[in-house]
Amino acid sequence: MRNKNNFPLFLGIAIAFGILVGASLNFPSENVFFKGNSSEQKIKKLLQFIEQDYVDKVDTDGILDNVITDIISNLDPHSVYFPKEIYSASQENLQGNFEGIGVQFFMYQDSLVVTHILSGGPSETAGVLAGDRILIADKDTLYCKNMRSRDIVKILKGPSNTTVDLQIYRKGAENLIPITIRRNKVAIQSAEVAYMINDSLGYLKLERFAATSYHEVSDKLNDLKSKGAKNLVFDLRQNGGGFIHVANAIIDEFLSDGKLIVFTENNKGKKEEFYATEQGVFERGTIYVLIDEGSASASEIFAGALQDNDQGVIIGRRSFGKGLVQQEMKLGDGSAVRLTIARYYTPTGRSIQKPYKLNDGENYAHDYQDRILNGELLSRDSIKVIDSLKFTTPKGKVVYGGGGIIPDVFVAVDTTSYIENGYFSKINSFTFKYADYHRNELLEQGFEKYDLNTEQQKNILEVFLSETNLERNISAEKKALLSHYLKALIARQIFDETSFSKINDRRDPMLLKVIELDSLQ
């Protein structure tokens, strides 16, 4: 069960967790560090002393969490401690599924409105429809209580094979509709959006390298090829990474047999190398890889592997610069530590990791602001390179180490598509309300006719401007931009994420650059 209104939040969480995970490997024993270590025994004795004899009642679990967090904070920026509540959420995104009822929702006028039914999920089987209002779940009233989305999620989610009894209001129905749903695993797609830009150019966006991503990408690639795709746009913007073995498997689809994908090196100088095999469904066509400052870890391995093997074209802005390998150790109570154990290197030997200092996470986190201030997001010339970290690909292309992947073709941040923050709440509320009111009409019309109906789009913009009283304060250029986003967001509400992308991507500077380059082939 996912809240559509919190999509940016979920995306941010997914990126954060992805950046932190390079390799997810468990230690042989969860208690390996608690066998005879005097330092660990001191901590254990102190906590027992506090728990038994301290004058006031305290939360020793919370104290221990703080101690572990403080220890880890003195290391590199990507070693991290996950309390059990956060750890379970991170696992959902990386494993590619969660346990719940399988809907996306939007909180509108203090009511939970279902916006999408996740394919193959329990709600689809039970007959829940987009537009339904879930008013009651078991004995919990979900409307007119000013409930937070995360509180509603806790009520509707639950272990597989448990049931929840819903009372649903549906437009046109005389009475509330009772529906009992048996919770189950629901897929979280990481490669939801894929479509043909033109007769020969396909597009695929990967949100993260989750456990299920290889099979998702493989299916999408085969589908695009069956539709005539000779070349491909592989969009890794804001993809924070994930599992290294999944990234290697996906990269293998684009590199020929024997090509080095990536290697790691630990503190003892031990190297581990990963090579492409003879199997690959997209080794001959041109691949355009889109990256930006939010592309990290496995995304950078992908871009670096193709760039260093002279395969495809990397387009966008310098990537995040996360080239540290984490290994996971569960701590026995649902919490876990991910500790940096090695570094990633591209095939030419470039370190992906940008510079950092131990116990300096605050300054490290300001990297994005620093890029804005030094002009790097607007000009390639502002990207600082170090001559001593210059490398050469087999075909003679010069590439640089020192942090992140520098694209072959730079595309600046699009400052012409800026919409003030104050508009977003109005836009989100309006597009939901319009879609909710016209849902059946638009579904009957279908995406293709909706997309081509320019008169309808003009009417939507006029209604929006009228309801928000913006007519006198907005330029013609801003009207065109708003019309574009309104059209795309309504398509997302009515149809799906791919429909949103098909419309929204037409103003995307990186995709426009791809189309320009592809036309020259």
C-alpha positions in Angstrom: 0.0 0.0 0.0 1.6 3.2 -1.1 0.7 6.9 -0.7 0.7 8.6 -4.1 0.8 12.0 -2.4 4.1 11.0 -0.8 5.8 9.9 -4.0 8.7 12.4 -3.6 9.2 11.2 0.0 9.3 7.5 -1.0 11.6 8.3 -3.9 14.0 10.2 -1.5 14.0 7.3 0.9 14.7 4.8 -1.9 17.6 7.0 -3.2 19.1 7.3 0.3 19.0 3.6 1.0 20.3 2.8 -2.5 23.3 5.1 -2.0 24.2 3.2 1.2 24.0 -0.3 -0.3 26.7 -1.7 -2.5 26.9 -5.3 -1.6 24.4 -6.9 0.9 26.2 -9.7 2.5 25.7 -11.1 6.0 28.4 -12.0 8.4 28.6 -15.7 9.3 27.4 -15.0 12.9 25.4 -12.1 14.2 27.3 -12.3 17.5 30.8 -12.6 16.2 31.9 -9.3 17.8 30.5 -10.3 21.2 32.9 -13.2 22.0 35.4 -12.1 24.6 36.0 -8.6 23.4 36.7 -6.4 26.5 35.3 -3.2 25.0 32.0 -4.9 24.1 31.8 -6.4 27.6 32.3 -3.0 29.1 29.3 -1.6 27.1 27.2 -4.6 28.1 28.0 -4.3 31.8 27.3 -0.6 31.8 23.9 -1.0 30.1 23.0 -3.8 32.6 24.1 -1.6 35.5 21.9 1.3 34.2 18.9 -1.0 33.6 19.0 -2.5 37.1 20.1 0.3 39.4 19.7 3.7 37.8 17.4 5.9 39.9 15.0 6.6 37.0 13.5 4.3 34.4 15.3 4.8 31.1 15.2 3.3 27.6 18.4 1.3 27.4 17.6 0.2 23.9 17.5 3.8 22.9 20.8 4.5 24.7 22.4 1.6 22.8 21.0 2.9 19.5 22.6 6.3 20.2 26.0 4.7 21.1 26.1 2.6 17.9 25.0 5.7 15.8 27.8 7.7 17.4 30.4 5.0 16.7 29.4 4.7 13.1 29.2 8.5 12.6 33.0 8.6 13.2 33.6 6.5 10.1 33.0 7.3 6.4 29.7 8.9 5.2 28.2 5.7 3.9 28.7 3.4 6.9 25.4 3.5 8.6 23.3 2.0 11.4 19.7 1.2 10.8 17.3 0.8 13.8 14.9 -2.0 13.2 12.0 0.4 12.2 14.0 2.0 9.4 15.8 -1.2 8.4 12.5 -3.0 7.5 11.5 -0.1 5.2 14.9 -0.2 3.4 14.5 -3.9 2.8 11.1 -3.4 1.1 12.6 -1.2 -1.6 15.6 -3.3 -2.1 13.8 -6.6 -2.2 11.2 -5.2 -4.6 8.1 -6.1 -2.7 6.1 -5.3 0.5 3.3 -7.0 2.3 0.0 -5.1 2.2 -3.2 -4.6 0.2 -1.6 -3.1 -3.0 -3.0 0.4 -3.6 -1.7 3.9 -4.1 -3.7 6.6 -2.4 -4.2 10.3 -2.1 -5.5 12.1 1.0 -8.2 14.5 -0.2 -10.4 16.6 2.1 -9.4 14.2 4.9 -10.5 11.1 3.1 -8.4 8.3 1.7 -8.9 8.0 -2.0 -7.5 5.1 -4.0 -5.7 6.5 -7.1 -4.2 3.3 -8.5 -4.5 -0.5 -7.9 -1.2 -2.2 -8.1 -1.2 -4.9 -10.7 -1.4 -8.5 -9.3 -2.0 -7.2 -5.8 -4.7 -8.3 -3.3 -6.9 -5.2 -3.9 -7.1 -5.9 -7.6 -8.3 -9.5 -6.8 -10.8 -8.2 -4.3 -12.4 -5.7 -6.7 -11.2 -2.4 -5.3 -11.3 0.4 -8.0 -9.4 3.6 -8.5 -11.6 6.4 -7.1 -12.9 4.4 -4.2 -12.8 6.1 -0.8 -11.7 3.7 2.0 -13.6 5.0 5.0 -13.2 2.2 7.6 -10.5 -0.6 7.9 -11.6 -3.2 10.5 -12.7 -1.0 13.4 -10.5 2.0 12.5 -12.3 5.0 11.0 -10.0 6.6 8.4 -11.8 9.8 7.5 -12.4 13.1 9.3 -9.7 12.3 11.8 -6.8 14.3 10.4 -4.7 11.1 10.2 -1.2 11.2 8.9 -0.4 9.0 5.8 2.1 6.9 7.7 -0.5 6.1 10.4 -2.9 4.9 7.7 -0.2 2.8 6.1 0.4 1.0 9.4 -3.3 0.1 9.5 -3.6 -1.2 6.0 -0.2 -2.9 5.8 0.4 -6.2 7.5 1.8 -9.7 7.2 0.7 -11.9 4.3 -2.4 -14.0 4.8 -3.9 -11.7 7.4 -7.2 -10.0 6.4 -8.6 -6.5 6.7 -12.3 -5.6 6.4 -12.9 -2.4 4.4 -15.9 -0.2 4.1 -15.7 1.6 0.8 -17.7 4.5 -0.6 -17.9 4.4 -4.4 -19.6 7.1 -6.6 -22.9 5.9 -7.8 -23.4 3.2 -5.2 -26.3 3.7 -2.8 -24.6 2.1 0.2 -21.1 1.5 1.5 -19.4 -1.5 -0.1 -17.9 -4.1 2.3 -14.7 -5.7 0.9 -12.5 -8.1 2.8 -8.9 -8.2 1.5 -6.3 -10.9 2.3 -2.9 -9.2 2.5 -0.1 -10.6 0.4 3.2 -9.6 -1.1 3.0 -6.8 -3.6 5.7 -6.0 -6.2 7.4 -2.6 -6.1 8.5 -2.0 -9.7 11.9 -0.5 -10.3 11.6 -0.4 -14.1 8.0 0.7 -14.4 8.4 3.1 -17.3 9.4 1.9 -20.7 8.1 3.1 -24.1 9.1 3.9 -27.7 10.2 7.5 -28.3 10.1 6.9 -32.1 10.2 3.9 -34.4 13.7 2.9 -33.6 14.5 4.6 -30.2 13.3 3.0 -27.0 13.3 4.5 -23.5 13.6 2.7 -20.1 13.9 4.3 -16.7 15.3 2.3 -13.7 14.5 3.7 -10.3 16.9 1.4 -8.3 18.9 -1.8 -8.5 16.6 -4.0 -6.4 16.5 -7.7 -6.2 13.8 -8.0 -8.9 15.4 -5.3 -11.2 17.3 -7.7 -13.6 14.2 -9.6 -14.6 12.2 -6.4 -14.9 14.8 -4.8 -17.2 15.3 -7.9 -19.2 11.5 -8.1 -19.9 11.4 -4.4 -20.8 14.4 -4.7 -23.2 12.9 -7.7 -25.0 9.6 -5.9 -25.3 11.2 -2.7 -26.7 13.2 -4.8 -29.2 10.1 -6.5 -30.3 8.6 -3.0 -31.0 11.6 -2.1 -33.2 14.1 -0.5 -30.8 17.5 -0.4 -32.4 18.9 2.2 -29.9 18.0 2.8 -26.3 17.8 5.5 -23.7 18.6 4.1 -20.2 17.6 6.6 -17.6 19.5 6.4 -14.3 18.8 9.9 -13.1 18.1 10.0 -9.3 18.8 6.3 -9.1 20.7 5.9 -5.9 22.0 2.4 -6.5 21.3 -1.0 -4.9 22.6 -4.5 -5.2 26.0 -4.8 -7.0 25.2 -8.3 -8.4 22.0 -7.0 -9.9 23.9 -4.1 -11.5 26.5 -6.4 -12.9 23.8 -8.7 -14.4 22.1 -5.7 -16.1 25.4 -4.3 -17.4 26.1 -7.7 -18.9 23.2 -7.2 -21.3 25.1 -4.3 -22.9 28.7 -5.5 -22.9 30.3 -8.3 -24.9 31.9 -11.4 -23.5 35.1 -10.8 -21.4 34.7 -7.1 -20.9 35.6 -5.9 -17.4 32.6 -4.4 -15.6 34.0 -3.2 -12.3 36.5 -4.3 -9.6 36.7 -3.7 -5.9 39.7 -3.5 -3.6 39.7 -3.9 0.2 42.0 -2.6 3.0 44.3 -5.6 2.5 44.7 -4.9 -1.3 42.6 -7.8 -2.3 40.9 -7.2 -5.6 37.7 -8.8 -6.9 36.9 -8.4 -10.6 33.5 -8.8 -12.4 33.4 -9.6 -16.1 30.6 -9.6 -18.8 29.6 -13.0 -20.2 28.6 -14.0 -23.7 24.9 -13.4 -23.1 23.6 -9.9 -23.8 20.4 -8.7 -25.5 21.5 -5.2 -26.3 25.2 -5.3 -27.2 25.0 -3.9 -30.8 22.6 -0.9 -30.6 23.6 2.6 -29.3 22.8 3.1 -25.6 22.4 6.6 -24.2 22.8 6.6 -20.4 21.2 9.5 -18.6 22.8 10.5 -15.3 22.7 13.4 -12.9 23.9 14.4 -9.4 21.5 11.9 -7.9 22.9 8.9 -9.8 25.0 7.0 -7.3 26.7 3.7 -6.5 25.4 1.0 -8.9 24.2 3.7 -11.3 27.8 5.0 -11.5 29.1 1.4 -11.9 26.8 1.1 -14.9 27.8 4.4 -16.5 31.5 3.9 -15.8 31.5 0.3 -17.2 30.0 1.5 -20.5 32.1 4.6 -20.7 35.4 2.8 -20.0 34.5 0.1 -22.6 33.6 2.7 -25.2 30.1 1.5 -25.3 27.3 4.0 -25.7 27.1 7.7 -24.8 26.8 9.1 -21.2 24.6 12.2 -21.1 23.8 14.6 -18.3 25.7 15.9 -15.3 28.4 14.5 -13.0 27.1 11.7 -10.9 27.0 11.6 -7.1 30.4 10.0 -6.5 29.6 7.0 -4.2 32.2 4.3 -4.8 32.3 2.6 -1.4 31.2 -1.1 -0.9 29.1 -1.8 2.2 28.7 -5.2 3.9 25.7 -5.8 6.1 25.6 -7.3 9.6 22.3 -7.9 11.3 22.4 -7.2 15.0 19.8 -9.8 16.1 17.0 -7.4 17.1 15.8 -6.3 13.6 18.5 -3.6 13.4 21.6 -3.7 11.2 24.9 -2.1 10.4 26.2 -1.5 6.9 30.0 -1.1 7.1 32.3 0.1 4.3 34.7 -2.7 3.4 36.1 -1.8 0.0 36.1 0.7 -2.9 34.7 0.4 -6.4 36.9 1.1 -9.5 35.8 1.4 -13.1 37.5 -0.8 -15.8 40.2 1.8 -16.5 41.0 2.0 -12.8 39.1 5.2 -11.8 37.8 5.4 -8.2 34.2 6.5 -8.3 34.2 7.8 -4.7 34.5 11.6 -4.2 36.8 12.8 -1.5 35.7 12.8 2.1 37.0 13.0 5.6 36.2 10.7 8.5 33.6 12.0 11.0 32.7 14.8 8.5 29.3 13.8 7.3 27.9 17.3 7.5 30.3 18.9 5.0 29.9 15.8 2.8 26.2 16.3 2.7 26.7 19.8 1.4 28.1 18.6 -1.9 25.0 19.4 -3.9 24.9 23.0 -2.6 28.6 23.3 -3.4 27.9 22.2 -7.0 25.2 24.9 -7.3 27.5 27.6 -5.9 30.4 26.7 -8.2 28.2 26.6 -11.3 28.8 22.9 -12.0 25.1 22.3 -12.7 25.0 25.0 -15.4 28.4 24.6 -17.1 30.7 21.7 -17.9 33.7 24.0 -17.6 32.9 24.3 -13.9 33.6 20.6 -13.2 37.0 20.4 -11.6 39.2 17.6 -12.9 42.7 16.5 -11.7 45.3 15.8 -14.3 46.9 13.1 -12.1 43.6 11.2 -12.2 43.4 11.1 -16.0 42.7 7.7 -17.6 42.3 6.6 -21.2 39.7 4.1 -22.6 40.7 1.4 -25.2 39.6 3.8 -28.0 41.6 6.7 -26.7 38.8 8.7 -24.9 40.1 10.6 -21.9 38.1 10.1 -18.7 38.8 11.4 -15.1 38.7 9.9 -11.6 38.3 11.8 -8.4 34.6 11.3 -7.8 31.6 10.6 -9.9 31.2 9.9 -13.6 31.6 12.9 -15.9 29.3 12.5 -18.9 30.4 12.5 -22.5 27.7 15.1 -23.3 26.9 17.7 -20.7 23.3 18.9 -20.2 22.7 21.8 -17.8 19.9 22.0 -15.3 16.8 23.3 -17.0 16.1 26.7 -15.4 13.3 27.4 -17.8 11.0 24.8 -16.3 11.1 26.2 -12.7 7.7 26.4 -10.9 7.5 28.1 -7.6 7.0 25.9 -4.5 3.7 27.7 -3.8 2.2 26.3 -7.0 2.8 22.6 -6.2 0.0 22.1 -3.6 -2.4 23.9 -5.9 -1.3 21.8 -8.9 -1.5 18.5 -7.0 -4.9 19.3 -5.5 -6.4 20.4 -8.8 -5.1 17.5 -10.9 -6.4 15.0 -8.4 -9.8 16.7 -8.2 -10.1 17.0 -12.0 -9.0 13.4 -12.6 -11.4 12.2 -9.8 -14.4 14.0 -11.3 -13.6 13.0 -15.0 -12.1 9.6 -14.3 -14.7 7.5 -16.3 -14.9 9.9 -19.1 -11.1 10.0 -19.6 -10.7 6.3 -19.2 -13.2 5.8 -21.9 -11.4 8.3 -24.1 -8.1 6.5 -23.6 -4.6 7.9 -23.4 -3.9 8.4 -27.1 -7.0 10.6 -27.6 -6.4 12.4 -24.4 -2.8 13.2 -25.4 -3.9 14.6 -28.8 -6.9 16.7 -27.5 -5.4 20.2 -27.5 -8.8 21.9 -26.9 -9.2 19.8 -23.8 -5.8 20.9 -22.5 -6.6 24.5 -23.0 -9.8 24.1 -21.0 -8.0 22.3 -18.2 -5.5 25.2 -18.0 -8.3 27.8 -18.0 -10.2 26.0 -15.2 -7.0 25.8 -13.2 -6.1 29.5 -13.6 -9.7 30.5 -12.8 -9.8 28.4 -9.6 -6.4 29.6 -8.4 -6.8 33.2 -9.5 -3.5 33.3 -11.4 -4.6 34.8 -14.7 -3.2 38.3 -14.1 0.1 37.2 -12.5 1.5 34.7 -15.0 3.4 35.0 -18.3 2.6 33.2 -21.5 5.7 31.0 -21.0 4.5 30.0 -17.5 1.1 29.2 -18.8 2.6 26.9 -21.4 4.7 25.2 -18.7 1.7 24.8 -16.4 -0.5 23.4 -19.2 2.3 20.8 -19.9 2.5 19.7 -16.2 -1.2 19.7 -15.7 -1.7 17.4 -18.7 1.1 15.1 -17.6 -0.1 14.9 -13.9 -3.7 14.2 -14.9 -2.4 11.4 -17.2 -0.6 9.9 -14.2 -3.7 10.0 -12.1 -5.9 8.5 -14.8 -3.6 6.1 -16.6 -0.1 5.2 -15.3 3.4 6.4 -14.8 4.4 5.6 -18.4 1.6 7.9 -19.7 2.9 10.7 -17.4 6.5 10.2 -18.7 5.4 10.2 -22.4 4.0 13.7 -21.9 6.4 15.1 -19.4 9.5 13.9 -21.2 8.8 16.0 -24.3 10.2 19.0 -22.4 13.2 17.1 -21.0 16.5 18.7 -22.2 18.4 15.4 -21.8 15.9 13.5 -24.0 15.8 16.3 -26.5 19.6 16.1 -26.7 19.4 12.3 -27.2 16.9 12.7 -30.0 19.3 15.2 -31.6 22.3 12.9 -31.4 20.3 9.9 -32.5 19.1 11.7 -35.6 22.7 12.2 -36.7 23.6 8.5 -36.8 
